[in-house]
Amino acid sequence: MNLEEYKGVFVFAQQVDNEISGIALELLGKAKELAQPLDTQVTAVLIGSEVKNLTSTLAEYGADRVIVVDDPELKEYRTEPYAHALASVINEYKPDIVLVGATAIGRDLGPTVSARVATGLTADCTVLEIGDFPLQAIPGKESEQKHNQLLMTRPAFGGNTIATIACPNTRPQMATVRPGVMQKIAPVAGATAEIIEFNPGFTPNNKYVTIKEVVKAVSDVEDIMDAKILVSGGRGVGSPENFKLLEDLAKVVGGTVACSRAVVDSGWKPKDLQVGQTGKTVRPQVYFAIGISGAIQHVAGMEESDVIIAINKDADAPIFDVADYGIVGDLNKIVPQLTESLKAELANK
């Protein structure tokens, strides 16, 4: 494999029902950052049926070029035609880096495509950067250190350690990235991108599943990733009934209730509200961590919050290590007092 042939940072621009997914825009922002030290361009790969109208959005969020694979076989996501489309784009255009969102679609598509193009893939990355591999040159083997490599960092062993992984000998370098970890750039109104229409041809075979019916679930649960203020509770809240204290606080401050994995595992709250390594990554302006010990798996999902306020009866709880403000005491007494104080303060404004 001639690695010099591979150029550019490619992003799988996931769309569902002709609407660009937020993760695609987040990845374009990170792709722009990665492309700078490599002196290369950012390419969005848009796959679907009748999706050409979405190219302008991708341009506004950082794509220098958009490769559109548009075919009726791609109307709904199915592994085989989508994998054929993305793998064909990779084989034709030879990107150096390919980023895919770690969504339900991306976690299926990414590994399938990486196997098909015979390269590695690092899943659920939380940090991506360009650097040297090995990170520190081996004494006596400095000439073997490779530069301008994609360094992919992800939690490992249940979140108890952090691994930085590189793919120095094959291309493209592929990673899936969890939604909410990277940040979108501010859209540039009127920005344009080079548009390339590419269709490798689709011949249905015994790997093409048949979709009999699409049933869309209707949820009245607010997406915690969009919330500016989150009031999050852990096992220390004590019971599902006690979450009424957090709901009252959230109502006063205009926030949304969230929770830790322990709460979901206990059946107190739905999975959609879980923050953490196995839940959602959030970046609210204010994050209340109430009755949450602060295990690394949870912290990984909320440590980028602007302001973190922790309430816990254990003064040694790890959550205080990342909190901007901390209150040690009984949440059953503190939260109602805090709610009433904020209510009175806001009423006077």
C-alpha positions as CSV (number, residue, x, y, z in Angstrom):
1,M,0.0,0.0,0.0
2,N,1.4,3.4,-1.0
3,L,0.4,5.6,1.8
4,E,1.3,8.7,-0.1
5,E,-1.6,8.2,-2.4
6,Y,-4.1,8.8,0.4
7,K,-5.1,12.4,1.0
8,G,-7.9,14.4,2.7
9,V,-10.2,14.1,5.7
10,F,-13.5,12.5,4.8
11,V,-16.7,12.6,6.9
12,F,-19.6,10.3,6.5
13,A,-22.4,12.8,6.4
14,Q,-25.2,10.8,8.0
15,Q,-28.7,11.8,7.0
16,V,-32.1,10.3,8.1
17,D,-35.3,11.2,6.3
18,N,-33.5,13.8,4.2
19,E,-32.2,15.7,7.3
20,I,-28.5,15.9,8.2
21,S,-27.8,14.4,11.6
22,G,-26.1,16.6,14.2
23,I,-23.1,14.3,14.5
24,A,-22.2,14.9,10.8
25,L,-21.9,18.6,11.5
26,E,-19.9,18.0,14.6
27,L,-17.5,15.8,12.7
28,L,-17.1,18.4,10.0
29,G,-15.9,20.8,12.7
30,K,-13.3,18.4,13.9
31,A,-12.3,17.5,10.3
32,K,-11.5,21.2,9.6
33,E,-9.2,21.1,12.6
34,L,-7.5,17.9,11.6
35,A,-7.0,19.1,8.0
36,Q,-5.0,22.2,8.9
37,P,-1.7,20.5,9.9
38,L,-2.1,18.1,7.0
39,D,-2.6,21.0,4.6
40,T,-5.5,19.1,3.0
41,Q,-9.3,19.5,2.4
42,V,-12.4,18.3,4.1
43,T,-14.8,16.1,2.1
44,A,-18.3,15.1,3.2
45,V,-19.7,11.8,1.8
46,L,-23.5,12.2,1.5
47,I,-25.3,8.9,0.9
48,G,-29.0,8.5,0.3
49,S,-31.9,9.0,-2.2
50,E,-32.8,12.4,-3.4
51,V,-30.4,14.1,-1.0
52,K,-28.6,16.6,-3.2
53,N,-30.5,19.4,-1.6
54,L,-28.4,18.9,1.6
55,T,-25.1,19.8,0.1
56,S,-25.3,23.5,0.9
57,T,-25.7,22.7,4.6
58,L,-22.5,20.6,4.6
59,A,-20.7,23.4,2.8
60,E,-21.8,25.9,5.5
61,Y,-20.5,23.7,8.2
62,G,-17.0,23.2,6.7
63,A,-17.0,20.8,3.8
64,D,-14.7,21.9,1.0
65,R,-16.1,19.1,-1.2
66,V,-19.2,16.9,-1.1
67,I,-19.3,13.5,-2.8
68,V,-22.9,12.6,-3.3
69,V,-24.0,9.0,-3.8
70,D,-27.7,9.2,-4.7
71,D,-29.7,6.1,-5.6
72,P,-33.2,4.7,-4.8
73,E,-31.5,1.7,-3.2
74,L,-30.2,4.1,-0.5
75,K,-33.6,5.6,0.6
76,E,-33.5,3.8,4.0
77,Y,-30.3,2.7,5.7
78,R,-29.4,-0.9,5.0
79,T,-25.9,-2.3,5.7
80,E,-25.1,-3.7,2.3
81,P,-25.9,-0.9,-0.1
82,Y,-24.5,1.8,2.3
83,A,-21.3,-0.2,2.9
84,H,-20.9,-0.7,-0.8
85,A,-21.4,3.1,-1.4
86,L,-18.9,4.2,1.2
87,A,-16.3,1.5,0.5
88,S,-16.5,2.4,-3.2
89,V,-15.9,6.1,-2.5
90,I,-12.9,5.2,-0.3
91,N,-11.4,2.9,-3.0
92,E,-12.0,5.6,-5.7
93,Y,-10.8,8.7,-3.9
94,K,-8.3,7.3,-1.4
95,P,-8.8,9.5,1.8
96,D,-6.2,9.6,4.5
97,I,-8.8,9.8,7.3
98,V,-12.4,8.7,7.5
99,L,-14.7,9.8,10.4
100,V,-18.0,8.2,11.1
101,G,-20.5,9.1,13.9
102,A,-20.9,6.4,16.6
103,T,-24.7,6.3,16.1
104,A,-26.7,3.2,15.6
105,I,-26.1,3.6,11.9
106,G,-22.4,4.4,12.2
107,R,-21.6,1.6,14.6
108,D,-22.9,-0.8,12.0
109,L,-21.5,0.9,8.9
110,G,-18.0,1.8,10.2
111,P,-16.7,-1.6,11.0
112,T,-18.3,-3.1,7.9
113,V,-16.6,-0.6,5.7
114,S,-13.2,-0.8,7.4
115,A,-13.1,-4.6,7.0
116,R,-14.1,-4.2,3.3
117,V,-11.3,-1.8,2.6
118,A,-8.8,-3.7,4.7
119,T,-7.9,-1.1,7.3
120,G,-8.4,-0.6,11.1
121,L,-11.0,1.3,13.0
122,T,-11.0,2.8,16.4
123,A,-14.5,2.9,17.9
124,D,-16.1,5.5,20.3
125,C,-13.3,8.0,20.2
126,T,-13.4,11.0,22.5
127,V,-10.2,12.8,21.3
128,L,-8.8,13.0,17.8
129,E,-5.5,14.8,16.9
130,I,-2.6,14.8,14.5
131,G,0.7,13.8,16.0
132,D,3.6,11.4,16.0
133,F,3.5,7.6,16.5
134,P,4.9,6.3,18.7
135,L,4.1,9.2,20.9
136,Q,7.7,9.2,22.2
137,A,10.5,8.1,19.8
138,I,12.2,4.9,20.8
139,P,15.8,5.5,21.6
140,G,18.0,4.4,18.7
141,K,15.0,4.2,16.4
142,E,14.1,7.8,16.1
143,S,13.9,7.5,12.3
144,E,11.1,5.0,12.6
145,Q,8.8,7.4,14.3
146,K,6.0,8.4,11.9
147,H,4.6,11.9,11.7
148,N,1.2,13.4,10.9
149,Q,-0.6,10.3,12.1
150,L,-4.2,10.4,13.4
151,L,-4.1,9.7,17.1
152,M,-7.4,8.3,18.2
153,T,-8.1,8.3,22.0
154,R,-10.9,6.4,23.6
155,P,-11.9,5.0,27.0
156,A,-10.9,1.3,27.5
157,F,-11.5,-1.5,30.0
158,G,-14.8,-0.1,31.1
159,G,-13.5,3.5,31.2
160,N,-10.8,2.6,33.8
161,T,-8.0,3.7,31.4
162,I,-7.6,5.8,28.3
163,A,-6.0,4.3,25.2
164,T,-4.5,6.3,22.3
165,I,-4.5,4.3,19.1
166,A,-2.9,4.8,15.7
167,C,-3.1,3.1,12.4
168,P,0.3,3.7,10.9
169,N,0.6,1.1,8.2
170,T,-2.7,1.1,6.4
171,R,-5.1,3.7,5.0
172,P,-7.5,5.2,5.5
173,Q,-7.3,5.8,9.2
174,M,-10.9,5.3,10.4
175,A,-12.6,6.3,13.6
176,T,-16.2,6.4,14.9
177,V,-16.9,9.3,17.3
178,R,-19.6,9.6,19.9
179,P,-22.2,12.3,19.3
180,G,-21.8,15.4,21.5
181,V,-18.0,15.0,22.0
182,M,-16.9,17.3,19.1
183,Q,-18.2,20.8,18.5
184,K,-19.7,22.2,15.3
185,I,-18.2,25.3,13.8
186,A,-20.3,28.4,13.4
187,P,-22.0,28.0,10.0
188,V,-20.7,30.3,7.2
189,A,-23.8,31.5,5.3
190,G,-23.4,31.2,1.6
191,A,-20.3,29.0,1.7
192,T,-20.0,26.7,-1.3
193,A,-18.3,23.4,-1.9
194,E,-17.3,21.4,-4.9
195,I,-20.0,18.8,-5.6
196,I,-19.1,15.4,-7.1
197,E,-21.8,13.0,-8.1
198,F,-20.6,9.4,-7.8
199,N,-22.6,6.2,-8.2
200,P,-20.8,2.8,-8.1
201,G,-23.9,1.0,-9.2
202,F,-26.1,-1.1,-7.0
203,T,-27.1,-4.7,-7.8
204,P,-29.3,-6.2,-5.0
205,N,-28.1,-9.6,-3.8
206,N,-28.8,-11.9,-0.9
207,K,-27.2,-9.4,1.5
208,Y,-29.8,-6.8,0.7
209,V,-32.4,-7.0,3.4
210,T,-36.0,-6.1,2.6
211,I,-37.6,-3.4,4.8
212,K,-41.3,-4.4,5.3
213,E,-42.3,-1.5,7.5
214,V,-40.8,1.5,9.3
215,V,-42.3,2.2,12.7
216,K,-41.2,5.5,14.2
217,A,-41.3,5.7,18.0
218,V,-42.8,8.9,19.4
219,S,-41.0,10.1,22.5
220,D,-41.9,12.9,24.8
221,V,-38.5,12.8,26.5
222,E,-36.5,15.9,25.8
223,D,-33.0,15.3,24.3
224,I,-30.6,16.1,27.1
225,M,-27.9,16.8,24.6
226,D,-29.7,20.0,23.6
227,A,-30.3,21.2,27.2
228,K,-28.6,24.4,28.5
229,I,-29.1,23.4,32.1
230,L,-29.2,19.8,33.4
231,V,-30.2,18.6,36.8
232,S,-28.7,15.1,37.0
233,G,-29.3,12.6,39.7
234,G,-27.5,9.4,40.7
235,R,-28.1,6.5,43.0
236,G,-27.7,8.8,46.0
237,V,-31.1,10.3,45.2
238,G,-32.5,7.2,46.9
239,S,-35.6,6.4,45.0
240,P,-37.6,7.2,41.9
241,E,-40.0,9.2,44.0
242,N,-37.2,11.4,45.2
243,F,-36.5,12.6,41.7
244,K,-39.5,15.0,42.3
245,L,-36.9,17.1,44.2
246,L,-34.8,17.3,41.0
247,E,-37.8,18.0,38.8
248,D,-38.8,20.9,41.0
249,L,-35.3,22.4,40.8
250,A,-35.2,21.8,37.0
251,K,-38.6,23.6,36.6
252,V,-37.3,26.7,38.5
253,V,-34.1,27.0,36.6
254,G,-35.5,26.1,33.2
255,G,-33.5,22.9,33.0
256,T,-33.9,19.2,32.1
257,V,-33.6,16.2,34.4
258,A,-30.9,13.7,33.6
259,C,-29.4,10.8,35.4
260,S,-26.5,8.3,35.9
261,R,-26.2,4.7,34.7
262,A,-27.1,3.4,38.2
263,V,-30.4,5.2,38.0
264,V,-31.2,3.6,34.6
265,D,-30.1,0.2,35.7
266,S,-32.4,0.5,38.7
267,G,-35.3,1.2,36.4
268,W,-35.9,4.7,37.8
269,K,-35.4,6.6,34.6
270,P,-35.3,5.8,30.9
271,K,-32.0,5.2,29.0
272,D,-32.6,8.4,27.0
273,L,-31.7,10.5,30.1
274,Q,-28.4,8.7,30.9
275,V,-25.2,10.8,30.9
276,G,-21.9,9.0,30.7
277,Q,-19.7,6.7,28.7
278,T,-22.5,4.3,28.0
279,G,-25.1,7.1,27.8
280,K,-24.9,10.5,26.2
281,T,-22.1,13.1,26.2
282,V,-23.5,16.5,27.2
283,R,-22.1,20.1,27.3
284,P,-24.7,22.2,29.1
285,Q,-24.0,25.7,30.5
286,V,-24.8,24.4,34.0
287,Y,-24.7,20.8,35.2
288,F,-26.1,19.9,38.6
289,A,-24.7,16.5,39.8
290,I,-26.9,15.5,42.7
291,G,-26.2,12.2,44.5
292,I,-23.7,11.3,41.9
293,S,-20.4,9.8,43.1
294,G,-18.4,10.8,40.0
295,A,-17.2,7.5,38.6
296,I,-15.0,8.1,35.5
297,Q,-17.6,6.6,33.2
298,H,-20.1,9.3,34.2
299,V,-17.5,12.1,34.3
300,A,-16.5,11.3,30.7
301,G,-20.0,12.3,29.6
302,M,-20.3,15.7,31.4
303,E,-16.8,17.0,32.2
304,E,-17.0,19.6,29.4
305,S,-20.0,21.4,31.0
306,D,-19.3,25.1,31.5
307,V,-20.2,25.0,35.2
308,I,-20.6,21.9,37.4
309,I,-22.4,22.1,40.7
310,A,-22.1,18.9,42.9
311,I,-24.3,18.0,45.9
312,N,-23.2,14.9,47.8
313,K,-23.1,13.8,51.4
314,D,-19.7,12.1,50.9
315,A,-17.0,14.8,51.1
316,D,-14.5,12.5,49.4
317,A,-16.7,11.7,46.4
318,P,-14.7,12.0,43.1
319,I,-17.4,14.3,41.6
320,F,-15.9,17.1,43.7
321,D,-12.6,16.8,41.8
322,V,-14.3,18.1,38.6
323,A,-17.0,20.3,40.2
324,D,-16.7,24.1,40.1
325,Y,-18.9,24.4,43.2
326,G,-19.6,21.7,45.7
327,I,-22.0,21.3,48.6
328,V,-21.5,18.5,51.2
329,G,-24.7,17.4,52.9
330,D,-28.1,15.7,52.7
331,L,-29.6,16.4,49.3
332,N,-33.1,15.9,50.8
333,K,-32.5,19.1,52.7
334,I,-30.2,21.0,50.4
335,V,-32.1,20.6,47.1
336,P,-35.5,22.0,48.4
337,Q,-33.7,24.9,50.1
338,L,-31.8,25.6,46.9
339,T,-35.0,25.4,44.8
340,E,-36.9,27.9,47.1
341,S,-33.9,30.3,47.2
342,L,-33.7,30.3,43.4
343,K,-37.4,30.7,43.1
344,A,-37.4,33.7,45.4
345,E,-34.3,35.2,43.7
346,L,-35.8,34.8,40.2
347,A,-39.1,36.2,41.4
348,N,-37.4,39.4,42.5
349,K,-35.9,40.0,39.1
